[in-house]
Amino acid sequence: MTQTKDGAAAARRPHVPSWDVLRTAAFAAVAVQHILGAYARRYDISSSEKVVVAASFELLRFAVPLFVMLFGAALFYVYQESPRYVPYLAKRVRQLVLPYAIWTAVYLWYAEKPVTLRSVARGMVYGDASYHLWYVMMILQFVVLVPLFFAARNGLRRCCTTRRRMVVACAVLLGAWLLLLAFRPSDGWAHQMLVTWRTRGFLLWTGYFALGALCGSFPDAFAAWVRRLVVPAGLICAGALGYAMWLSVRAVYQKGEVNFNCVSYFSPGYAVLTLVTILFLYGVAEWLARWRMVQRVCGFVGRHSYEAYLAHVLVLTRCSRFLLEHWPEMNRYVFYAVLTVCTILGAVIIAWAVDSLVAMARRGIRRMRSPAKT
């Protein structure tokens, strides 16, 4: 399908319910990750609790790579051909950059930092107005460089005219990405890009993005493929989780504290295991998406997952303070269980309210601009 107008072809493409399931899982996993991080910073937790926190975190490590994969999938699913750059960029500015700017200002204000045009612009560039906003800055790099990725796909289409050539090309690209992950320059701009700013730059995320691009370009074939591979992928996923948990638990016993960075989805070996984990989760999502109730709940959360991601740290902080002020003697296990539920639900509700207000404002503007009926 040729993309002639930005968003026009998107309206004619069928919805993919399994992606809503995956978006919901990724958002919930990110929220719980941050709650586990807050729990690990307590001064009064025992060694056994640290072990549980470290092991539990590994169950959720898939969240950010899955978000990147889903972004690539949605981009290449909506645009079967390279979009016109200016209309495409204008749409992404409205959908992604404006909410990012507003929430950057909110987090600066909440941290009692000066909220000026310069401080907001700086916070957006560095993604440091809050500890979770780095992800948006990284994703925006993919948004800006979209012509490069579509040019790469068009080149692969011309070269890979058979299935064998496609498999070989995918293997070569995977190998190149793994070599990039293993490369550790000691100085210069390469050190800045691949070491200092490794999570905030787009380069090391390209493998997860490329998996999404493959999914979005061939959604039916990709879904059928992951359904066939769900059992072996599940076994490999279980092994990967066991390995990551062992490393995290070992770090607790060695250093006496939780180290969330002892396993990285940027290490070549674990990056491959993370790709397999995403394939397994995709297969599970395909099965869960058959249930109507799952479709409705995850469809609602999936529609508002971006805004919910932006809001959830503020909700987490406010709910935590509210619970501590009003129920200081609450059992800490109950406290974090309640905090988890309040954070996820509160962020989704705020996201729904904000998105609804924006939709109402846009409808009002369109009505005002439309010619009066005679």
Beta strands, then each sheet from edge to edge (+ up, - down):
end
